Amino acid sequence: MIGINVYLALIAIATLLSMYRVFRGPTTVDRIVAVDIMTTITTGLMVLFALYYQRMTFLDVALVYAILAFGGVMAFARYMEGGL
């Protein structure tokens, strides 16, 4: 139980740092990378909830969320490159 609380505190700090980068990022690419970091943090949070509540369906949701987030970042990278 204490380990999960430590992980939640670290996730909160990482979220705040990436939110700072989203709002203050000097370029659009920096902002997109920060949003990608936040999706990774959200995926980790879903995994922690799966461990805490002992519900493995949360892992399936986290996996689908991570795949969709990856696809979104790749689509935006293509758009920024001029390929879309």
C-alpha positions in Angstrom: 0.0 0.0 0.0 2.8 2.4 0.8 4.5 1.6 -2.5 1.4 2.6 -4.5 1.2 5.9 -2.6 4.8 6.7 -3.4 4.1 5.8 -7.1 1.1 8.1 -7.1 3.1 11.0 -5.7 5.8 10.5 -8.4 3.1 10.4 -11.0 1.6 13.6 -9.7 5.0 15.3 -9.9 5.6 14.0 -13.4 2.1 15.2 -14.5 2.8 18.7 -13.2 6.1 18.9 -14.9 4.7 17.7 -18.3 1.7 20.1 -17.9 4.2 22.9 -17.5 5.9 21.9 -20.7 2.5 21.7 -22.5 1.6 25.3 -21.5 5.1 26.8 -21.7 6.7 24.7 -24.5 8.7 26.9 -26.9 7.6 24.9 -30.0 4.7 22.8 -31.0 6.8 19.7 -31.1 7.7 20.2 -27.4 4.1 20.5 -26.6 3.2 17.3 -28.5 6.0 15.4 -26.7 4.7 16.6 -23.4 1.2 15.4 -24.3 2.7 12.1 -25.2 4.4 11.9 -21.8 1.1 12.6 -20.2 -0.5 9.8 -22.0 2.3 7.5 -20.8 1.7 8.7 -17.3 -2.0 8.0 -17.7 -1.3 4.5 -18.9 0.9 4.0 -15.8 -1.9 5.3 -13.6 -4.3 2.8 -15.1 -1.8 0.0 -14.4 -1.5 1.1 -10.8 -5.3 1.1 -10.5 -5.3 -2.4 -11.9 -2.8 -3.5 -9.3 -4.6 -1.7 -6.4 -8.1 -3.0 -7.3 -6.9 -6.3 -8.6 -8.9 -5.9 -11.8 -7.1 -7.1 -14.9 -9.5 -5.4 -17.3 -7.9 -2.1 -16.4 -4.7 -3.5 -18.1 -6.6 -4.1 -21.3 -7.9 -0.5 -21.2 -4.4 0.8 -20.6 -3.0 -1.2 -23.5 -5.7 0.1 -25.9 -5.1 3.6 -24.6 -1.4 3.4 -25.1 -1.8 2.1 -28.7 -4.2 4.9 -29.6 -1.9 7.5 -28.1 1.0 6.1 -30.1 -1.0 6.3 -33.2 -2.1 9.9 -32.5 1.5 11.0 -32.0 2.6 9.2 -35.2 -0.2 10.9 -37.1 0.8 14.3 -35.8 4.4 13.7 -36.6 3.4 12.8 -40.2 1.3 16.0 -40.3 4.2 18.2 -39.0 6.5 16.6 -41.5 4.1 17.4 -44.3 3.2 13.8 -45.2 -0.5 13.9 -44.5 
